[in-house]
Amino acid sequence: MRTSAAPLAAASAMLLVGTSTAVSAIIAGYPVFTGQALRYALAAVILLAVVRFQRLPRVRLTLRDLLLLLALAATGLAGFNLFLVEATRHAGPAMIGTVIGAVPLVLALVGPLIERRRPAARTVGAALVVALGTAVAAGLGSGSLQGLLLSLGALAGEVAFSLLAVPLLPKLGPLRVAAYPAALSVPMLLAAGLVLDGTAALRLPTPGEAAAFGYLGAIVTAGAFFLWYDALRRLGADRAGLFAGLVPVGALLTTFVLGLGRPGPADLIGALLVTAGVVAGMRRPAPRPPAAAGERRGALALVSATRR
């Protein structure tokens, strides 16, 4: 994928994630952690099949690689789902959406530091606009202190999903970075389901639920994860993170297209703010014109004079 196509990949990934709201009602009665395990297992099978089909060169995993992959699976996938589910018991969807909507801002600030460079003021400003748009769309909301802390845990998991992948992508590539943590998260989620739901977590899905998990696994996970990690590798965590604000926009579009509801003023204002922030953040500053020859000679003469 060319670098110029990376923004499109990032936008597509987050919009696809937003479409998951369309199937949420179908799987609402299914054990949450078992359902996520099924989703990630299917995604891992698809992604690993693509790796095999493309005959990618073998990569030997070091201990550091394995630890990063395990940490990504435990925090960005299993941990995120655990915190998110628990947060819904102590806070409303608006508060949770507002807190997790800060992902672009966190990535804009922390991503460059991991890559050993200073955060760009333009990107941080754009991330603030995106986070504000997400908060407006979510409605800010209310909840308990425990709900806020659990939402912050989900935010940390969402951030780890991207930041822990950054050092892995140059060596493993987006397909493997999407596939390996998905596979590693399956036993973690099954264990969480057994602990929290008991034997009820082992229920077989109905045909409708199976179809929904098929969509989530093949499109929202395998497809979107690959697109996201490929864009992350090319854009960097700070600029790619701006597109995380498009998740509620994808949910809004899906709800409208399927006739499940109509967007209100807050939805539209939030979507416009997110779009404006993404556009502003992706614009590169105009290059400074080179100094004229006379100015360069004058500057060199001044420097020489000060050194005498």
KAPESUL-V779542 format. One record per pair of residues at least 6 apart in sequence whose C-alpha atoms are under 8 Angstrom apart, sorted by the first residue. I is the first residue (numbers start at 1). J is the second residue. D is the distance in whole Angstrom. If there is no record, write none. Layout:
BEGIN
i->I j->J d->D
i->I j->J d->D
END
This chain:
BEGIN
i->1 j->230 d->8
i->3 j->234 d->6
i->3 j->235 d->8
i->6 j->230 d->7
i->6 j->231 d->5
i->6 j->234 d->7
i->6 j->235 d->7
i->7 j->231 d->7
i->7 j->235 d->8
i->7 j->240 d->7
i->9 j->227 d->5
i->9 j->228 d->7
i->9 j->230 d->8
i->9 j->231 d->6
i->10 j->227 d->6
i->10 j->228 d->5
i->10 j->231 d->5
i->10 j->232 d->8
i->10 j->240 d->7
i->10 j->243 d->6
i->11 j->243 d->6
i->11 j->246 d->7
i->12 j->224 d->7
i->12 j->227 d->7
i->13 j->220 d->8
i->13 j->223 d->7
i->13 j->224 d->4
i->13 j->225 d->7
i->13 j->227 d->6
i->13 j->228 d->6
i->14 j->224 d->7
i->14 j->228 d->8
i->14 j->243 d->7
i->14 j->244 d->6
i->14 j->245 d->8
i->14 j->246 d->6
i->14 j->247 d->5
i->14 j->250 d->7
i->15 j->246 d->6
i->15 j->247 d->5
i->15 j->248 d->8
i->15 j->249 d->7
i->15 j->250 d->4
i->15 j->251 d->7
i->16 j->219 d->7
i->16 j->220 d->6
i->16 j->224 d->6
i->16 j->247 d->8
i->16 j->250 d->7
i->17 j->220 d->5
i->17 j->221 d->8
i->17 j->224 d->7
i->17 j->247 d->6
i->17 j->250 d->7
i->18 j->246 d->8
i->18 j->247 d->4
i->18 j->248 d->6
i->18 j->249 d->7
i->18 j->250 d->4
i->18 j->251 d->4
i->18 j->252 d->8
i->18 j->254 d->8
i->19 j->220 d->8
i->19 j->250 d->6
i->19 j->251 d->5
i->19 j->254 d->6
i->20 j->216 d->7
i->20 j->220 d->7
i->20 j->251 d->7
i->21 j->251 d->6
i->21 j->254 d->8
i->21 j->255 d->8
i->22 j->251 d->8
i->22 j->254 d->7
i->22 j->255 d->7
i->23 j->212 d->6
i->26 j->208 d->7
i->26 j->209 d->6
i->26 j->212 d->7
i->27 j->209 d->6
i->27 j->212 d->7
i->30 j->203 d->8
i->30 j->205 d->7
i->30 j->209 d->8
i->31 j->193 d->7
i->31 j->197 d->7
i->31 j->200 d->7
i->31 j->201 d->5
i->31 j->203 d->8
i->32 j->85 d->8
i->32 j->193 d->7
i->33 j->81 d->8
i->33 j->82 d->8
i->33 j->189 d->5
i->33 j->190 d->6
i->33 j->192 d->7
i->33 j->193 d->5
i->33 j->201 d->8
i->34 j->189 d->7
i->34 j->190 d->6
i->34 j->193 d->6
i->34 j->201 d->6
i->34 j->202 d->7
i->35 j->213 d->7
i->36 j->186 d->8
i->36 j->189 d->7
i->37 j->185 d->7
i->37 j->186 d->5
i->37 j->187 d->7
i->37 j->189 d->6
i->37 j->190 d->6
i->38 j->186 d->7
i->38 j->213 d->7
i->38 j->217 d->8
i->39 j->213 d->6
i->39 j->214 d->7
i->39 j->216 d->6
i->39 j->217 d->4
i->39 j->221 d->7
i->40 j->182 d->5
i->40 j->183 d->7
i->40 j->185 d->7
i->40 j->186 d->6
i->40 j->217 d->6
i->40 j->221 d->7
i->41 j->182 d->7
i->41 j->183 d->6
i->41 j->186 d->6
i->41 j->217 d->8
i->42 j->214 d->7
i->42 j->217 d->5
i->42 j->218 d->7
i->43 j->179 d->7
i->43 j->182 d->7
i->43 j->217 d->5
i->43 j->218 d->6
i->43 j->221 d->6
i->43 j->222 d->5
i->44 j->178 d->8
i->44 j->179 d->5
i->44 j->180 d->7
i->44 j->182 d->6
i->44 j->183 d->5
i->44 j->222 d->7
i->45 j->179 d->8
i->46 j->218 d->7
i->46 j->222 d->7
i->47 j->175 d->6
i->47 j->176 d->7
i->47 j->178 d->7
i->47 j->179 d->5
i->47 j->222 d->6
i->48 j->175 d->8
i->48 j->176 d->7
i->48 j->179 d->6
i->50 j->175 d->8
i->51 j->175 d->7
i->51 j->176 d->7
i->59 j->171 d->8
i->59 j->172 d->7
i->65 j->168 d->7
i->68 j->164 d->6
i->68 j->165 d->8
i->68 j->168 d->8
i->69 j->164 d->8
i->69 j->165 d->8
i->69 j->177 d->8
i->69 j->180 d->7
i->69 j->181 d->6
i->69 j->184 d->8
i->70 j->181 d->7
i->70 j->184 d->7
i->71 j->164 d->8
i->72 j->160 d->7
i->72 j->161 d->6
i->72 j->164 d->6
i->72 j->165 d->7
i->72 j->181 d->6
i->73 j->79 d->8
i->73 j->181 d->5
i->73 j->182 d->7
i->73 j->184 d->6
i->73 j->185 d->5
i->74 j->185 d->6
i->74 j->188 d->7
i->75 j->156 d->8
i->75 j->157 d->5
i->75 j->158 d->8
i->75 j->160 d->6
i->75 j->161 d->7
i->76 j->156 d->8
i->76 j->157 d->4
i->76 j->158 d->5
i->76 j->159 d->7
i->76 j->160 d->5
i->76 j->161 d->4
i->76 j->162 d->8
i->77 j->157 d->7
i->77 j->161 d->7
i->77 j->181 d->8
i->77 j->182 d->7
i->77 j->185 d->6
i->78 j->185 d->6
i->78 j->188 d->6
i->78 j->189 d->6
i->79 j->154 d->7
i->79 j->157 d->6
i->80 j->153 d->7
i->80 j->154 d->5
i->80 j->155 d->8
i->80 j->156 d->8
i->80 j->157 d->5
i->80 j->158 d->6
i->81 j->154 d->7
i->82 j->154 d->8
i->83 j->150 d->6
i->83 j->151 d->7
i->83 j->153 d->6
i->83 j->154 d->5
i->84 j->96 d->8
i->84 j->150 d->7
i->84 j->151 d->7
i->84 j->153 d->8
i->84 j->154 d->5
i->86 j->147 d->8
i->86 j->150 d->7
i->87 j->96 d->7
i->87 j->146 d->8
i->87 j->147 d->5
i->87 j->148 d->8
i->87 j->150 d->5
i->87 j->151 d->6
i->88 j->96 d->8
i->88 j->147 d->7
i->89 j->147 d->7
i->90 j->143 d->6
i->90 j->144 d->6
i->90 j->146 d->7
i->90 j->147 d->4
i->91 j->142 d->7
i->91 j->143 d->4
i->91 j->144 d->6
i->91 j->147 d->5
i->91 j->148 d->7
i->92 j->141 d->7
i->92 j->142 d->6
i->92 j->143 d->6
i->93 j->138 d->8
i->93 j->141 d->7
i->94 j->138 d->5
i->94 j->139 d->6
i->94 j->140 d->6
i->94 j->141 d->4
i->94 j->142 d->7
i->95 j->138 d->7
i->95 j->139 d->8
i->95 j->140 d->6
i->95 j->141 d->4
i->95 j->142 d->6
i->95 j->143 d->7
i->95 j->148 d->8
i->95 j->151 d->8
i->96 j->148 d->8
i->96 j->151 d->5
i->97 j->134 d->7
i->97 j->135 d->7
i->97 j->138 d->6
i->97 j->140 d->8
i->98 j->131 d->8
i->98 j->134 d->6
i->98 j->135 d->5
i->98 j->136 d->8
i->98 j->138 d->6
i->98 j->139 d->8
i->98 j->140 d->6
i->98 j->141 d->8
i->99 j->135 d->8
i->99 j->148 d->8
i->99 j->151 d->6
i->99 j->152 d->7
i->99 j->155 d->7
i->100 j->151 d->7
i->100 j->152 d->7
i->100 j->154 d->7
i->100 j->155 d->5
i->100 j->158 d->8
i->101 j->131 d->5
i->101 j->134 d->5
i->101 j->135 d->7
i->101 j->244 d->8
i->101 j->245 d->6
i->102 j->131 d->5
i->102 j->155 d->8
i->103 j->131 d->8
i->103 j->155 d->7
i->103 j->158 d->7
i->103 j->159 d->6
i->103 j->241 d->7
i->103 j->244 d->7
i->103 j->245 d->8
i->104 j->127 d->5
i->104 j->128 d->8
i->104 j->130 d->7
i->104 j->131 d->7
i->104 j->238 d->7
i->104 j->241 d->5
i->104 j->242 d->5
i->104 j->243 d->7
i->104 j->244 d->6
i->104 j->245 d->7
i->105 j->124 d->6
i->105 j->127 d->5
i->105 j->128 d->6
i->105 j->131 d->7
i->105 j->241 d->8
i->105 j->242 d->8
i->106 j->159 d->7
i->107 j->159 d->7
i->107 j->163 d->8
i->107 j->237 d->6
i->107 j->238 d->5
i->107 j->241 d->6
i->108 j->119 d->7
i->108 j->120 d->8
i->108 j->123 d->6
i->108 j->124 d->5
i->108 j->127 d->7
i->108 j->237 d->7
i->108 j->238 d->4
i->108 j->239 d->7
i->108 j->241 d->7
i->108 j->242 d->8
i->109 j->119 d->6
i->109 j->124 d->7
i->109 j->238 d->7
i->110 j->119 d->8
i->110 j->238 d->8
i->111 j->119 d->8
i->111 j->163 d->7
i->111 j->236 d->7
i->111 j->237 d->5
i->111 j->238 d->5
i->112 j->118 d->6
i->112 j->119 d->5
i->112 j->236 d->8
i->112 j->237 d->7
i->112 j->238 d->7
i->113 j->119 d->7
i->119 j->238 d->8
i->122 j->280 d->8
i->122 j->281 d->6
i->123 j->238 d->7
i->123 j->239 d->7
i->123 j->280 d->8
i->123 j->281 d->5
i->123 j->282 d->8
i->125 j->277 d->8
i->125 j->281 d->8
i->126 j->242 d->8
i->126 j->276 d->8
i->126 j->277 d->4
i->126 j->278 d->7
i->126 j->280 d->6
i->126 j->281 d->5
i->127 j->241 d->8
i->127 j->242 d->6
i->127 j->277 d->6
i->127 j->278 d->8
i->127 j->281 d->7
i->128 j->277 d->8
i->129 j->273 d->6
i->129 j->274 d->7
i->129 j->276 d->8
i->129 j->277 d->5
i->130 j->242 d->7
i->130 j->245 d->6
i->130 j->273 d->6
i->130 j->274 d->4
i->130 j->275 d->7
i->130 j->276 d->8
i->130 j->277 d->5
i->130 j->278 d->7
i->131 j->245 d->7
i->131 j->274 d->7
i->132 j->270 d->7
i->132 j->273 d->7
i->132 j->274 d->8
i->133 j->245 d->8
i->133 j->269 d->7
i->133 j->270 d->4
i->133 j->271 d->6
i->133 j->272 d->7
i->133 j->273 d->5
i->133 j->274 d->5
i->134 j->245 d->6
i->134 j->248 d->7
i->134 j->270 d->6
i->134 j->271 d->7
i->134 j->274 d->7
i->135 j->270 d->7
i->136 j->266 d->6
i->136 j->267 d->7
i->136 j->269 d->7
i->136 j->270 d->5
i->137 j->248 d->7
i->137 j->266 d->5
i->137 j->267 d->5
i->137 j->268 d->7
i->137 j->269 d->7
i->137 j->270 d->5
i->137 j->271 d->7
i->138 j->267 d->8
i->139 j->266 d->7
i->162 j->229 d->8
i->162 j->232 d->8
i->162 j->237 d->7
i->163 j->237 d->7
i->165 j->177 d->7
i->165 j->229 d->8
i->166 j->232 d->8
i->166 j->233 d->7
i->166 j->237 d->8
i->168 j->177 d->7
i->169 j->177 d->7
i->169 j->229 d->8
i->169 j->233 d->6
i->170 j->233 d->7
i->173 j->230 d->8
i->174 j->226 d->6
i->174 j->227 d->8
i->174 j->229 d->5
i->174 j->230 d->5
i->174 j->233 d->8
i->175 j->226 d->6
i->177 j->229 d->7
i->178 j->222 d->7
i->178 j->225 d->6
i->178 j->226 d->6
i->178 j->229 d->7
i->179 j->222 d->8
i->190 j->201 d->8
i->193 j->201 d->6
i->194 j->200 d->8
i->194 j->201 d->6
i->194 j->202 d->8
i->231 j->240 d->7
i->232 j->240 d->6
i->239 j->281 d->7
i->239 j->282 d->7
i->242 j->277 d->7
i->242 j->278 d->6
i->242 j->281 d->7
i->243 j->278 d->6
i->245 j->274 d->6
i->246 j->271 d->8
i->246 j->274 d->7
i->246 j->275 d->8
i->248 j->271 d->8
i->249 j->271 d->6
i->252 j->263 d->7
i->252 j->267 d->7
i->255 j->261 d->6
i->255 j->262 d->7
i->256 j->262 d->6
i->256 j->263 d->7
END
